[in-house]
């Protein structure tokens, strides 16, 4: 892959920088018909747009022509002052590179998928005689069978709960399994067959695992018939308690099938992707069909590359193509992707997905039959979800206008940051920051701060807040000194009264940031919820009417940052409680720590163990055994 990029601004005959169509046209003489990726930049060097082309020269020539463009593209061209190019061997490579650059650079005029979380799956481990069934999220590194994706963690948990009632597979970790001397509560409530204590043979457990695997692959009718046959046999043998157990398992299996929702008959494995656009906004609904079962859906709201509020974004075909290629950037595509709108290059998209999956991937817009019905159902959900989202956004915009009016801001804030601390008498102290804006809570922007100040007096809230604010804004100044991104807040909410606001103001002065509005939120008379008082520098405190929507909005922000701070503190405290001296030994990670604890029973026993005893532990080499022995020996 070559990079013939020009980093200088093209100039006209008088030495002035070329702009718009003239700027684009100036690059034609240096381009050929190679496939590749191009970037369009404004006068500050900010990336406006990233695109791919089968022929870079033809695509740039199209932009150089002032006619035949949508208003969005015309705005983009008018702001262009420079272009950069990367050639690739094939158009498929160009498409994949384009989507990587879009996700990395987030250009203003590109369609951008903003929710990029992984989806949970169900996993049957493959390294044990008695496989564990569990929820899995992330890369498929461990050996085993993976089933999914599911739309949410809740969908996985509900399915796992029902599957344990049907198949009674263990869900405990290997370390817990190895340390059991008697069955746990799961065995008592008939959610596990007790393999840890020899309550089931390896062969019988393997048969149950096969049934679970068959069910997750869509072959459930045979399982039901087998369970019904065993129930009848137990009944005929007058073993009514055993027959009742089979009856309960059949009922649980039926509930699982019903919980999957609308199950297609002729679509075994597919993702259904439907788009609805309205008012420059877009909603994409994705339904996951696996093993002829509907495993849930999730909605996404990609940015449509409007190039400004109120402007028209990309057309549906471009939005959907960008969504599909970005969505499968870090996910394995299914064998079939059914979409609601035709994309610009369907064969190219299918080829890119096939290259990622290592097998054929069908991408189509169904016109009739069951597949079309599935897409229509997804379309209806997308339309309804976008309507709800737009209503929520309108309400949020009204609230932000109310915030601006209540606190004398020049304009409605686009980014509100709220801060809080949490600790118990100074122990395990953490700071928390949440962010809210026109679309509600921006959870991807939440931040937690482990308080590091060794010189702080335990319980010194002012000192903790100083550390949090200093770290936050020193980093902002380093990463974005010119405030070109949307990472800078318009309003800070501080939990506290005049003292806290004054202290934070001094901290901000030390950081060289004095133009950001801040408000202290303090409990009012008798610390009554609803009588909050608001403090600003140099102004008298005031309160809002109890029924004012802005008051409720501020209360929700304060409660949310309080919840986030407490949750972070509890997680840190739990981790500290679960810490052992083994955590300090170099070369002992989670796996080896489990092996040592399973072998010796406690960290104290490990510290007292002899060198030869340490060498006898599975997974502990002679060299590491000497390191462990030396670590505890030196400490006495």
C-alpha positions in Angstrom: 0.0 0.0 0.0 1.5 3.3 -1.0 1.0 6.8 0.4 1.4 9.5 -2.2 -0.2 12.2 0.1 0.5 15.9 -0.3 0.7 17.7 2.9 0.9 21.2 1.4 -2.1 23.5 0.6 -2.4 23.8 -3.2 -2.0 27.4 -4.4 -3.2 29.4 -7.4 -1.0 31.5 -9.7 -0.9 34.4 -7.3 0.2 32.2 -4.4 -3.2 32.1 -2.7 -4.6 28.8 -1.4 -7.2 27.2 -3.7 -10.6 26.4 -2.2 -13.5 24.2 -3.0 -13.8 22.7 -6.5 -10.6 24.4 -7.6 -8.7 22.9 -4.8 -10.1 19.4 -5.6 -9.4 19.9 -9.3 -5.7 20.7 -8.6 -5.1 17.1 -7.6 -6.3 15.4 -10.8 -2.9 15.7 -12.6 -1.2 13.6 -9.9 -3.7 10.8 -9.7 -4.2 7.6 -11.7 -7.0 5.0 -11.8 -5.8 3.1 -8.7 -8.3 2.1 -6.1 -7.8 3.8 -2.7 -9.0 6.1 0.0 -9.1 9.9 0.0 -9.4 12.4 2.8 -10.7 16.0 2.5 -9.4 18.5 5.0 -10.3 22.1 5.9 -8.1 25.1 6.4 -7.1 24.0 10.0 -6.2 20.5 8.8 -9.3 18.9 10.4 -10.6 15.9 8.5 -13.9 16.7 6.8 -14.6 13.4 5.0 -13.0 10.0 4.3 -14.1 8.1 1.2 -13.1 5.1 -0.9 -12.9 4.8 -4.7 -12.6 2.2 -7.3 -10.6 4.8 -9.3 -9.2 7.7 -7.3 -8.9 9.9 -10.4 -12.5 9.4 -11.5 -13.9 10.0 -8.0 -11.9 13.2 -7.5 -12.9 14.3 -11.0 -16.5 13.9 -10.0 -15.9 16.2 -7.0 -14.1 18.8 -9.2 -17.3 19.1 -11.3 -19.5 21.8 -9.6 -22.7 20.3 -10.8 -24.8 17.3 -9.7 -24.0 17.2 -5.9 -26.3 17.2 -3.0 -26.3 20.2 -0.6 -24.3 18.1 1.9 -21.6 17.3 -0.6 -21.5 20.9 -1.8 -20.9 22.2 1.8 -18.2 19.6 2.2 -16.4 20.6 -1.0 -16.7 24.3 -0.2 -14.8 23.8 3.1 -12.1 21.6 1.4 -8.6 23.2 1.4 -6.5 20.0 1.0 -6.7 16.3 0.1 -4.7 13.3 1.1 -4.7 9.9 -0.7 -3.8 6.3 0.1 -3.8 3.7 -2.8 -4.7 0.1 -2.2 -4.5 -3.1 -4.3 -8.2 -3.7 -4.5 -11.4 -1.9 -3.9 -12.3 -4.3 -1.1 -9.1 -3.2 0.8 -10.1 0.4 0.2 -13.6 -0.2 1.7 -12.1 -1.8 4.8 -9.5 0.9 5.2 -12.1 3.6 4.7 -14.3 2.3 7.6 -11.2 1.9 9.8 -10.3 5.5 9.2 -13.8 6.8 9.7 -14.0 5.1 13.1 -10.6 6.4 14.1 -10.9 10.0 12.8 -14.7 10.5 13.1 -15.0 13.0 10.2 -17.8 15.5 10.4 -19.5 14.7 7.0 -19.2 10.9 7.3 -21.8 8.5 8.5 -20.6 7.2 11.8 -21.7 4.3 14.0 -21.4 5.7 17.5 -22.3 2.6 19.6 -19.5 0.1 19.2 -19.9 -2.3 22.1 -19.5 -6.1 21.7 -22.5 -8.3 22.1 -22.7 -11.1 24.7 -22.8 -14.8 23.8 -23.4 -18.1 25.5 -20.3 -20.3 25.8 -19.8 -24.0 26.5 -16.2 -24.4 27.6 -14.2 -27.0 25.8 -11.2 -27.7 28.1 -12.9 -29.7 30.8 -14.5 -33.1 31.2 -17.5 -31.3 32.7 -17.9 -28.2 30.5 -19.2 -25.0 32.1 -22.0 -23.0 30.5 -21.6 -19.2 30.9 -22.0 -15.8 29.4 -19.1 -14.6 27.3 -18.3 -11.2 25.8 -15.3 -10.2 23.7 -12.8 -12.2 21.6 -13.3 -15.9 21.1 -9.8 -16.9 22.5 -10.7 -19.7 24.8 -11.5 -23.2 23.5 -15.2 -24.0 23.4 -18.5 -23.5 21.6 -19.9 -20.0 21.2 -23.6 -19.3 20.5 -24.9 -15.9 19.7 -24.8 -13.0 19.5 -27.6 -12.0 21.9 -29.0 -8.4 21.9 -28.2 -7.8 25.5 -26.8 -9.2 28.7 -30.3 -9.5 30.1 -31.3 -11.7 27.2 -28.4 -14.0 27.8 -29.0 -14.2 31.5 -32.7 -15.1 31.0 -31.8 -17.8 28.5 -29.0 -19.2 30.8 -31.5 -19.3 33.7 -33.9 -21.3 31.7 -31.2 -23.6 30.1 -30.0 -24.5 33.6 -33.5 -25.6 34.5 -33.6 -27.8 31.4 -30.1 -29.2 31.1 -28.7 -28.6 34.6 -25.2 -27.8 33.5 -22.7 -26.3 35.9 -22.1 -22.6 35.8 -19.4 -22.4 38.5 -15.8 -21.5 37.7 -13.1 -24.2 37.4 -11.5 -23.2 40.7 -14.8 -23.4 42.6 -15.5 -26.8 40.8 -12.2 -28.2 41.9 -12.5 -27.0 45.5 -16.0 -28.4 46.2 -16.4 -31.3 48.7 -20.2 -31.3 48.6 -22.8 -30.1 46.2 -23.7 -26.4 46.2 -27.1 -24.7 46.3 -27.5 -25.0 42.5 -27.7 -28.8 43.0 -30.2 -28.5 45.8 -32.6 -26.5 43.7 -32.2 -28.8 40.7 -30.2 -26.3 38.5 -27.1 -28.5 38.4 -26.4 -32.2 38.2 -23.5 -32.0 40.8 -20.6 -33.2 38.6 -18.2 -31.6 41.2 -19.0 -34.3 43.7 -19.6 -37.3 41.4 -23.4 -37.0 41.3 -23.3 -37.7 37.5 -21.0 -39.7 35.3 -18.8 -38.1 32.6 -20.8 -40.0 29.9 -24.2 -38.8 31.1 -23.0 -35.2 31.5 -21.5 -35.3 28.0 -24.9 -36.5 26.7 -26.6 -33.5 28.5 -24.0 -31.1 27.0 -24.8 -32.6 23.5 -28.5 -31.9 24.1 -27.7 -28.3 25.2 -25.5 -27.8 22.1 -28.3 -29.2 19.8 -30.8 -26.9 21.4 -28.6 -23.8 20.9 -28.1 -24.9 17.3 -31.9 -25.1 16.7 -32.5 -28.8 17.0 -34.9 -28.7 20.0 -37.7 -30.9 18.8 -35.6 -34.1 19.2 -34.7 -33.0 22.8 -38.4 -32.5 23.7 -39.3 -35.9 22.3 -36.5 -37.6 24.2 -37.5 -35.9 27.5 -41.1 -36.8 26.9 -40.1 -40.4 26.4 -38.1 -40.5 29.6 -40.9 -38.9 31.5 -43.3 -41.6 30.3 -40.9 -44.3 31.2 -40.4 -42.9 34.7 -44.2 -42.7 35.1 -44.7 -46.3 33.9 -42.1 -47.4 36.5 -44.1 -45.5 39.2 -41.1 -43.1 39.7 -43.4 -40.1 39.9 -40.9 -37.7 41.4 -38.4 -38.4 38.6 -41.3 -38.1 36.0 -42.2 -34.7 37.6 -38.6 -33.6 37.1 -38.7 -34.4 33.4 -42.1 -32.6 33.2 -40.5 -29.5 34.7 -37.6 -29.6 32.3 -40.0 -29.9 29.3 -42.0 -26.9 30.6 -38.8 -24.9 31.0 -37.7 -25.8 27.5 -41.0 -24.6 26.1 -40.6 -21.3 28.0 -37.2 -20.8 26.4 -38.6 -21.3 23.0 -41.4 -18.9 23.6 -39.1 -16.3 25.1 -37.1 -16.2 21.9 -39.9 -14.2 20.3 -40.8 -14.5 16.6 -38.9 -17.6 15.4 -38.5 -17.8 11.6 -39.1 -21.2 9.9 -36.8 -20.8 6.9 -34.1 -18.5 8.1 -31.5 -20.4 10.2 -28.7 -17.7 10.6 -29.0 -14.1 9.7 -28.8 -10.5 10.9 -31.8 -8.4 9.9 -30.8 -4.7 9.5 -33.4 -2.1 8.8 -33.0 1.7 8.5 -35.5 4.5 9.1 -34.6 8.1 8.5 -36.4 11.3 9.4 -35.4 14.9 9.8 -31.7 14.2 9.2 -31.7 11.5 11.9 -31.4 7.8 11.5 -32.3 4.6 13.5 -31.0 1.2 12.5 -32.6 -1.9 14.1 -30.6 -5.1 14.1 -32.3 -8.4 14.8 -30.2 -11.5 15.5 -31.5 -14.8 14.1 -29.5 -17.9 15.1 -30.5 -21.5 14.9 -34.0 -20.4 13.6 -34.5 -18.5 16.8 -34.8 -14.7 17.3 -32.2 -13.8 19.9 -33.2 -10.2 20.4 -32.7 -6.9 18.7 -30.9 -3.6 19.4 -31.3 -0.1 18.0 -28.5 2.2 16.8 -28.5 5.9 16.0 -25.6 6.5 13.6 -24.5 10.0 12.8 -25.7 10.8 9.2 -22.9 13.2 8.2 -25.2 16.2 8.2 -22.4 18.7 8.4 -24.4 20.9 10.7 -27.6 21.1 12.7 -30.7 21.3 10.5 -28.8 20.2 7.4 -29.7 17.1 5.3 -27.5 14.1 5.9 -26.4 11.2 3.6 -29.0 9.2 1.6 -30.3 5.9 3.0 -28.1 3.7 0.8 -24.9 5.5 1.9 -26.0 5.4 5.6 -26.8 1.7 5.5 -23.6 0.7 3.6 -21.5 2.7 6.1 -23.4 1.1 9.0 -23.0 -2.5 7.8 -19.3 -2.2 7.1 -18.6 -0.4 10.4 -20.8 -2.8 12.4 -18.9 -5.9 11.3 -15.5 -4.3 11.7 -14.9 -6.2 14.9 -17.7 -8.8 14.7 -18.0 -12.0 12.7 -20.8 -11.6 10.1 -23.4 -14.3 9.9 -24.0 -16.3 6.7 -26.8 -14.0 5.6 -27.4 -10.2 6.1 -30.9 -9.0 5.1 -31.1 -5.3 4.7 -34.0 -2.9 4.2 -32.4 -0.6 1.6 -30.2 -1.1 -1.5 -26.7 0.0 -0.8 -24.4 1.5 -3.4 -22.0 -1.5 -3.8 -23.8 -4.6 -2.6 -21.3 -7.0 -4.2 -18.4 -5.1 -2.7 -20.0 -5.1 0.7 -20.6 -8.9 0.5 -17.0 -9.5 -0.6 -15.7 -7.4 2.3 -17.8 -9.4 4.8 -16.8 -12.7 3.2 -13.2 -11.7 3.5 -13.7 -11.0 7.2 -15.7 -14.2 7.9 -13.6 -16.5 5.7 -16.7 -17.8 4.0 -19.5 -16.6 1.7 -21.8 -14.0 3.2 -25.1 -13.2 1.4 -26.2 -9.6 1.5 -29.7 -9.0 0.0 -32.8 -6.8 0.1 -35.7 -9.3 0.2 -38.8 -8.5 -1.7 -41.3 -11.2 -0.7 -41.9 -14.1 1.6 -40.7 -14.7 5.2 -37.5 -12.7 4.7 -39.3 -9.6 3.6 -41.7 -10.0 6.6 -38.7 -10.1 8.9 -37.3 -6.9 7.4 -40.7 -5.2 7.6 -40.9 -6.0 11.3 -37.4 -4.6 11.8 -38.4 -1.5 9.8 -41.5 -0.9 12.0 -39.3 -1.1 15.1 -36.8 1.3 13.6 -39.5 3.8 12.8 -41.0 3.6 16.3 -37.7 3.8 18.0 -36.7 6.9 16.1 -40.0 8.5 16.9 -39.3 7.9 20.6 -35.7 9.1 20.3 -36.8 12.3 18.6 -39.4 13.0 21.3 -36.8 12.4 24.0 -34.3 14.7 22.2 -36.9 17.5 21.9 -37.6 17.2 25.6 -33.9 17.2 26.4 -33.4 20.3 24.2 -36.2 22.1 26.2 -34.6 21.1 29.5 -31.2 22.4 28.3 -32.8 25.7 27.3 -34.3 25.9 30.8 -30.9 25.2 32.3 -29.4 28.1 30.3 -32.2 30.4 31.5 -31.9 29.3 35.2 -28.2 29.8 35.4 -27.8 32.8 33.0 -25.8 30.9 30.4 -25.3 32.4 27.0 -26.6 29.3 25.2 -28.0 25.9 26.1 -25.1 23.7 27.2 -24.1 21.0 24.8 -22.0 19.2 27.5 -22.7 19.2 31.2 -20.2 17.5 33.5 -21.1 16.6 37.1 -18.6 15.5 39.7 -18.7 13.7 43.0 -16.4 11.8 45.4 -17.0 8.6 47.3 -15.0 7.0 50.2 -15.3 5.6 53.7 -13.3 7.7 56.1 -10.9 8.3 53.3 -10.4 4.7 52.4 -10.6 3.5 48.8 -11.4 7.1 47.7 -12.5 7.7 44.1 -13.8 10.6 42.1 -16.5 10.3 39.5 -17.5 12.4 36.5 -20.7 11.9 34.4 -21.6 13.7 31.2 -25.0 14.7 29.8 -25.9 16.6 26.6 -28.6 17.1 24.0 -29.1 13.3 23.6 -29.1 12.5 27.4 -26.5 10.7 29.3 -23.2 10.2 27.4 -22.1 7.1 29.2 -19.1 6.5 27.0 -17.7 9.8 28.4 -18.1 8.9 32.0 -14.7 8.9 33.9 -13.6 7.6 37.3 -10.5 8.8 39.1 -8.6 6.7 41.7 -7.5 9.3 44.3 -3.7 9.1 44.3 -2.7 11.9 46.7 -0.7 10.3 49.5 -0.6 13.6 51.4 -4.3 14.0 51.6 -6.0 13.9 55.1 -8.4 11.0 55.2 -11.9 12.4 54.3 -10.5 15.6 52.8 -13.2 16.2 50.2 -11.7 19.5 49.1 -8.4 17.8 48.5 -10.0 15.0 46.5 -11.9 17.4 44.4 -8.8 19.4 43.7 -7.0 16.3 42.5 -9.9 15.2 40.2 -10.4 18.7 38.6 -6.7 19.2 38.2 -6.2 15.9 36.5 -9.3 16.4 34.3 -8.4 19.8 33.0 -4.7 19.4 32.7 -5.3 16.5 30.5 -7.9 18.4 28.4 -5.4 21.3 27.9 -2.8 18.8 26.8 -5.0 16.9 24.4 -7.1 19.7 23.0 -5.5 23.1 23.8 -7.5 24.9 21.1 -10.8 23.4 22.1 -11.5 21.9 18.7 -13.4 18.9 19.9 -16.6 18.6 21.9 -14.7 17.3 25.0 -14.8 20.7 26.7 -17.8 21.2 29.0 -20.1 24.2 29.0 -21.3 23.7 32.5 -19.8 22.1 35.7 -22.1 20.8 38.4 -20.4 20.5 41.8 -21.9 18.6 44.7 -21.7 21.2 47.5 -22.3 24.8 48.4 -20.4 28.1 48.3 -17.2 26.6 49.8 -17.0 23.8 47.2 -17.7 26.2 44.3 -15.1 28.7 45.6 -12.5 25.9 45.9 -13.2 24.5 42.4 -13.0 28.1 41.0 -9.5 28.5 42.5 -8.5 25.1 41.1 -9.7 26.1 37.7 -7.7 29.3 37.9 -4.5 27.3 38.7 -5.3 25.2 35.6 -5.7 28.4 33.5 -9.4 27.7 32.8 -11.7 30.5 34.0 -14.4 30.7 31.3 -16.5 27.6 32.1 -19.7 28.1 34.1 -20.1 26.2 37.3 -22.9 25.6 39.8 -22.8 24.1 43.2 -25.8 22.0 44.1 -26.4 21.8 47.9 -29.3 20.3 49.9 -31.4 23.0 51.3 -33.3 23.3 54.6 -33.2 20.1 56.6 -31.4 18.5 53.6 -34.8 17.9 52.0 -34.9 16.5 48.5 -36.6 19.2 46.4 -35.3 22.2 48.4 -31.9 22.3 46.7 -30.0 25.6 46.7 -27.7 26.6 43.8 -24.5 28.5 44.3 -22.5 30.5 41.7 -19.4 32.6 42.2 -20.2 36.2 43.1 -24.0 35.7 43.1 -26.5 35.0 45.8 -27.7 31.4 46.2 -31.2 30.7 44.9 -33.7 27.8 44.6 -36.0 26.7 41.9 -39.7 25.9 42.3 -40.4 22.4 43.5 -42.3 21.5 40.3 -39.7 23.1 37.9 -38.6 20.4 35.3 -35.1 22.0 35.4 -34.9 21.1 39.1 -35.8 17.5 38.4 -33.2 17.4 35.6 -30.5 18.7 38.0 -31.5 16.2 40.7 -31.3 13.4 38.2 -27.8 14.5 37.2 -26.7 14.7 40.8 -28.2 11.3 41.6 -26.6 9.7 38.6 -23.1 11.0 39.5 -23.7 9.9 43.1 -24.7 6.4 41.8 -21.6 6.2 39.6 -19.3 7.3 42.3 -20.7 4.9 44.9 -20.6 2.0 42.3 -17.0 2.8 41.5 -16.0 3.0 45.2 -17.7 -0.4 45.9 -15.9 -2.0 43.1 -12.6 -0.7 44.3 -13.3 -1.8 47.9 -14.4 -5.3 46.8 -11.2 -5.7 44.7 -9.2 -4.6 47.8 -11.0 -7.1 50.0 -10.4 -9.9 47.5 -6.7 -9.0 47.2 -4.1 -11.4 48.5 -0.3 -11.2 49.1 0.0 -13.3 45.9 -0.9 -10.2 43.9 2.4 -8.7 44.8 4.5 -11.7 43.4 6.0 -11.0 40.0 4.9 -13.6 37.4 1.8 -14.8 39.3 -1.3 -13.8 37.4 -4.9 -14.8 37.9 -4.5 -18.4 36.6 -1.5 -19.2 38.7 -3.0 -17.6 41.7 -6.0 -19.8 41.4 -3.8 -22.9 41.0 -1.8 -22.0 44.2 -5.0 -21.3 46.2 -6.6 -24.5 45.0 -3.5 -26.5 46.0 -2.7 -24.9 49.4 -6.1 -23.5 50.4 -5.0 -20.0 51.4 -2.4 -17.3 50.7 -1.0 -17.8 54.2 -0.4 -21.5 53.4 1.4 -20.5 50.2 3.6 -18.1 52.1 4.6 -21.0 54.5 5.1 -23.6 51.8 8.5 -25.1 51.1 10.2 -24.8 47.8 9.6 -28.4 46.8 5.9 -28.1 47.7 5.6 -25.0 45.4 7.3 -26.8 42.5 4.7 -29.6 42.8 1.8 -27.2 41.9 0.5 -27.6 38.3 1.5 -24.6 36.2 4.2 -23.5 38.5 7.7 -23.9 37.0 10.8 -24.4 39.1 12.0 -20.9 38.4 8.6 -19.4 39.4 8.5 -21.5 42.5 11.9 -20.0 43.5 10.5 -16.5 42.9 7.5 -17.2 45.1 9.5 -18.7 47.8 12.0 -15.9 47.7 9.3 -13.3 47.8 7.8 -14.6 51.1 11.2 -15.5 52.5 12.5 -12.0 52.1 9.4 -10.6 53.8 10.0 -12.9 56.7 
